[in-house]
Amino acid sequence: MSLLELTAVELAKEIKAGKTTAVEAMKAVLEQIEKTEETYHCYITIDKEKAMQAAKEVQEKIEAGTLTGPLAGVPVAIKDNLCTKGVVTTCASKILENFVPQYDAEAVVKLQEAGAVMIGKTNMDEFAMGSTTETSAYGVTKNPRNPEHVPGGSSGGSAAAVAADECFFALGSDTGGSIRQPASYCGVVGMKPTYGTVSRYGLVAYGSSLDQIGPLCKDVTDCATIMEIIASHDLKDSTSVERKDTDFTSALVDDVKGMRIGIPKDYFGEGLDPDVKASVLNAVEVLKAKGAIVEEFDLSLVEYAIPTYYTIAAAEASSNLERFDGVKYGYRAKDYEGLHNMYKKTRSEGFGPEVKRRIMLGSFVLSSGYYDAYYLKALRVKALIKKAFDEAFAKYDVIIGPAAPTTAPKLGSSLSDPIKMYLSDIYTISVNLAGLPGMTVPCGTDKNGLPVGMQLIGNCFEEKKLIQTAYTYEQSRKEN
């Protein structure tokens, strides 16, 4: 078995046992990047010398016995909207093409403390606005399972890097499905934790009440291990939650006997690809055979999730992106007359069309006369969506459905119709609106061989139930 086929946890064990080193692992990843990056374009920034140097330093600490964690020496990719000290952080936008942060995001700090070694920064949709990684100012990322198709988004670069063996695991961010949907398209595991579990300090904000950082990785064991490391209470983030139950690896148990699983009928209706439907329902049958109690139910309000999400997310984006004006950091237009003209030209040249579209939509719904009609109404519906989930979780431990209505679309097919792109988030956005944990696990392929992902949704702070259910399913797949 080659080094690149190992999961992150397996690799760390090999390094600890002296069978390989952090330096050899980084070298293998960089060689793979050299081979495949031209085709897939998973990264925006890679500093090979810095990565090799960091791997050497970590290896010395492992040999000295000061680094003993379950991810020590493992190469990791970081989505380019997470601040990294001394490394360009662009959010895949021209407006931040020269922005070098003076500090690391808290999630990055936690990984570094655990001995993970950063390879570079992955491509994404500009400011995380998009579902295909085609709105990046630095070119599109392609799906390693089939390069004619998109990898999903906005964390498409991170998902593709894991699928292409260009890293052992990656960090992404999820505002409306941006970890779970690309995980589904690329056939990897991805988790969006409960809102507040992972510090957002150092994550460039898109929708502050919705954004959450999470892992993209090869299997459920990696997912639980990474979550255990990055989950923490952080005084620098006012939305960070203090939790005592972050021993996620304790949930790696092959048992779902008596677990109550809810299947929302609304998620299996019109617009769902038959191959996706069949794969997800087959996965549910596997869990049923293992002793889970499966029941269909009505999860209302699904049709309102998309307008609610895009109203709230766009409103928060228009406020968050106000700071990018050419004054403090980032790109500034060359020729302008006066301050207002400089703002206007900088933002016109620096932002891409999708970002401009969402800023304009957000400014509109927050404007006088429309605030009550759109924004306040969206907040009320958000509360109703949370209530519908609360009622469902009074009956069920886990809700299971598809992560996306189809498998990965072809490159270029979504950008021509933004509404179609927005609809690809239909099954994922309610989770962010309600602040719940969600997880995608590969559960088959369609007739063209493209991966299908099953989405597991849990109640707030019940990631362990998701991990246990996903792990049980994964073990069954390995046995067969």
N, C-alpha and C positions, 0 to 999 in steps of 0.2 A: 504493500500500500504506500502510495507516495505521500509526502508530507501534506500536500494540498488537499488530500482527501480526508484528512483528519478534521474532527470538529474542534472548536476552540478549547473545550475542556480536555479532550483527548491529547491535543498538542501540548497543553500546559503540563499534563502528566508525563508525557515523553521528555519534555525539557527538564522537569524536576528529577526524573529518573536518570538523567544524563545520557539518554539515547539520542537526543539532538539538542540544539541550542537555539536561543532567541535569534541569534545572528543568522543561523542557517534557515530558520523559518522566514525571517525577513527577506533573505536573499532569494528564497524560493518564490515568495510572493512578488518581489520586484521583477524576477525573470518572467513570471506569468504575465505581469502587467505589460512588460516589453513585447510579449507575444500577442496579446489579445486586445490591449487597450485601444489600438488604432481602429479596431472593428467596433468595439462596444462603447468607448468613451465614457467610462464610469467616473473618472476623476476630473476635477478642475485644476487642482494643485497637488503636485508630489515633489517633495524634497528628498531625493534618494540618500544623499550624504547624511542629512539630519536623521533620517529614519534608521540608517545603518548604525550611526553613532549612538542613538538612543537604545537600539537593540543591544549594542555592546555593553552599555552602562547597566542595563537591566540584567543582562547575563551575569555580570560581575556580582550584582546584588543577590541573584539567585544562588550563585556558587558560594557566596559568603553566608547564605542562610538568612538574609534579612528580608527577602521577598519569597513568601511561601504560598501566596494566594492561588486560587483555582484558575486565574487568567494570566499569571506571571509569564512574561515573554511572548505573549500572543499578539501578532500584528492586527491592528484595528483601523477601519476607515471611519472618518467623521463627516457627517453631512455639512455642507458649506454654509449653513446658517447658525452653526455653533462656533462661538468665538474660540480661537486658538492663539495663544500668546506668540507673537513674532511670526505667525503664518497668515498670509492673506486670507481674509474671510469675505467672500464676495456676495453671498446669497444668490449666486448665478445672475447677478445684475451688473450692468455697465456702471451704474451709479456708485457701486462699491468696489470698482475694479482695483483700487489701490489702498483699500482699507486694511491696516494691520493692527489687530487688537493688542492692548497692553496686558491682557489677562486671559485666562482660560475659563470657559464655561464650567460650572460646578460638576456637571456630569463627566466632562473630560478630565477634571481634576481627580474625581473618584476612580476613573479607569487607570490614570497614571499612577495613583497611589497603590493600585492593585497590581501594577507592573505590566499592564497592556501597553503596546508600543504603537504610536500613531504612524500610519503610512502616508496619509494625505487627506485632502478634502474632496468629498464626492459631489458630482453634478446633481442638479435638482431643478425643479421649476422655479423661475425667478421669484424670490421672496416667498417660496413655497406655494405660489398661486398657480395651480394647474394639476392635472391628473395624469400627465403623460411624460414629464421631463422633456417636453418639446418647447417650453417657453423660456428655457435658459438662454442667456445672452452668449453662452460659450459653446453652443452646438447641442445637438440632441444625443441622448444616450439610447443605445439599442438593447433589446432584450436578448440575453445570452442563449435563451432557449430557442429563439428564432429571430435573427437580426433584422428581419423585415417588419418586426412588430415593436411596439413601445414597451418599456419596462414598467409602465405605470408611474405614478407620481403622488406627491412631489418628491418623495424620497427614492426616486427611481435609480439614481446613481448608486446609493447604498445597497438597494436590493440587487441590482445588476452586478455589483462588485462581489457580493456574497455568492451569487449564482455562477459567476465566471471564475471563481476561485482566485479573485484578485484581492481578497482579504479573508480572514477567518470569521470575522463578524463585523458589524457596522452599527453606528448610531444613526437614527433618523429622527424626524419630528412628525407629529400627527395632529393636524388641526381639524380634519374632517375625514380621515381615512388614509392619510399620506404615508403611513407605515403598512397598514393592513392590506390596502389595495395593491401596491407594488409587490408585497410579499406574495400575494395571490398570483399576480401575473408572472412572477419570476420563479415560482415554486420553492419559496423559502419560508421560514417561520418569522413572524413579526408580531410584536406586542405593543399596544398603546395602554400604559398603566392608568389607574384611577387618577383623575386630575389632582395634582398636588403631591403625588408620590415621589416624582423625580423633580429636582429643582430646575426652574426655568432660567435661573441666573446665567447670563451669557448666551441664551438663545435669542437670536434677533427676532423680535415679536412680529407676528402676523395678526392673529386673533388671540389676544392675551387670555381671554376666558375659556379658550378652546385648546390652545397649544399644549402639547405634552411630548416629552422626549422618551424614546423607547428603543429596544434593540431589534436588529434584523440579523438572523443567524441561520445555522444549518439544521439545528434540531431543538427540541423542547428543553433538553438538559442545558444546552448553551443559554437558552432564553432565561430560564430560572436563575442560572448562575450570574448572568450579566445584570439581571434585575436586582439581585441581592446586593450587588456592588454599587449600582448607580442610584438606588432608592435611598434617600436620606432627608432629614429635616434640615433646612437651610435658612438661617436668619436673614440672608441676603434676598430671599424671595418671600414676599408677604403671603403668597398663596401656597407655600410649602406646608405639608402636613406632617406632624410628628406621629410616626407609627411604630408600634412594638412588634408587628407581625411580618417583618420583611425577610424572614428565613424561607424564601421561596423554594429553595431546593428540597425542603422537607416535604413538598407536595409532589415530588417525582415518584408517585405511587401508581402501580399498575392495577387500579381497582375503581370501577364506577358502579359497583353493586348498590342498588337502591337510590342512586343519584337521579334527581328529577330533571329531565331535559325538556325544555319547551321549544316547539317548532312554530314560528310565527307564519300563519297562512299568508299574510300580506307580503312576505318575502319570497313566496314561491308562485306568485301570480304572473300577470302579463309582463312581458319585457325580459323575462329570465330565459337565458339560453338553455335549451333542453339538455345539452351535455353537462352544463354546470349544475343544473337541477339534479340530474341523475347521480353525478359524482358526490354531491353533498348528501343526498338522501341515502346513498350506499354507505357513506361514512357513518351516518346516524344508525343504520342497521347494525354496523359493526359494534357500536356502543351498546345498542339494545341487546345484542347477543352476549355482551359482557355483563349484563345485569342492570343496565340503566332503564329507568322508567321514562318512556318517550310519549309526549302528548302534543297534539296540535292546539293552537289557541289564536285568538285575534289580538294582534298588537296594533291598535288603531293609530292614527295620526301619521303613518308613514308618508302619505302623499303631501303632508305639510312640512316634512323635515327639510326638503331641499330649499324652498323659498325662505323658511325660517333661518336656516344655516347661512345662506348667501346674503341675507339682510344683515344678520349680526356680524358675520365674519368681515363683510365689506365695510361695515361701519367702523369696526375696530381697526381694520387695515388702514382706512383713510386717516384715522387719528394717529396710528403708530408710524405710518410712513411720512408723516408731516415733517419729521426731523431730517429727512434726506433732501436738503435744499442747496447743497453746494457750498455751505458756509463752514461747517465744523469739520467734516471729513468726506472722503469719497470724491467722486467726479465733479468738476465744475466746467460749465460751458466756456468756450474760449472768448467769443465776441458777444458783448452785451452792453446795454446802456442803462445804468442805474441798478439798484438792488432788486426791484420787482421783476425787471426784465431778466436779471441773472437767475432768479428763482425759476421763472417760467421756462427759460431756455435749458437750464440744467435738468429740470424734471422732464421736459419734453424729449431731450436727447438721452437722458440716463435711464428712464423707465421704458420697459417693453409694453406692447399693446395690451396684454392680459392684466398687467399690474395697473395700467392707466384705467382700464375698464372697471376694475374693482374699486379703485380710489374714487372714480366718478360716481359709481353706484353708491358707495358708502357715504360720500359727501351729500348725495341727493337724499338718502333716507334719514340723514341726521339734520337736514336743513329745516328751517322754520316752516311750519305748515305741513310737513311730511313726517316729522318726528313721531307724532302720535299715530298717524295712519299706518306707518311701516315699522319703525324701530320698536316702539313700545308694544305693538301688536305681536311682533316676532318674539319679544321677551316673554310675553304671556303664553304664547304657543310653546316656547321652550320649557316653561314650567309644567305645561300639560303633558309634554313628551316625557319629562322626568317622572310625573305622576303615573303615566301609563306603564313605565318600566318598574316603578315601585310596586304597582299592583301585580305585575307579572312575576317579580321576584319574591312575592309573598307565597307563590305556588311553586316556582322552579328554582333550581340551583344554578342552571346554565341555560342560556338561550343559544340555539344554533341556527345558522343560516348561511347563505353565500356571502363572500366578501365583496363580490362585484357581479353585475348582471351578465357579463360575458367574460371570455378569456381576453388576453391582450389584443387590442385592436391594431390594425396596420399603421405604420408610421404615416403621419399626415392626414389620417382620416378623421381625427377628432378636432384638430385645430380649426378646420373650416367651419365647424359648427360648435360654438362655445357651450350652447345649451346641452348638446349631446355629451360633451365632456363633463358638465356639471352633473348630469344624470348618472354617470358612472359611479358617483359617490352615494347613491341612494341608500345602500345598506349599511354604510359606515358612519355617516354624519350624525345620526341620532345618538350614537355612543358618546361623541364629543359634546353634543348639546346637553346630555344628561350627566357628563363627567364620569362615565363608567369605564371599567377596563374592557378591552377587546383584544382578541388574538386571532391571527390567521395561521392555519396549518395546511400544508399541501394535502390534497385528498384525491388526486387523480389527474387525468388529462382529457382534453376534448378530442374530437375526431382528427384534428390536425396536429395532435401531440403537444398542444400548449397547456401549461399547468392550470389547474383549478384549485382555488383555496377555499377552505371551510372557515367561516368566522364563528368564534365562540365569544359570547358576551356574558359578563358577570355583573353582579351587583357591586356597588362601591366597596372598595377594599377587599374584594374577594378574588383576587388574582390567583390564589392557590387552587380554587375550584377549577379555574380555566386550565391551569398548568396540569393538574391531576387528570382532567378529562382529555386534554391534548396528548399527554404522555401515554395514557392508556391506549388511545387510538393509534398513536405512533408505534407502540410496541406490537399491536395487532398487525399492523402493516408489515413490520419487520419479520414477524413470524410467518406471514403468508408469502 
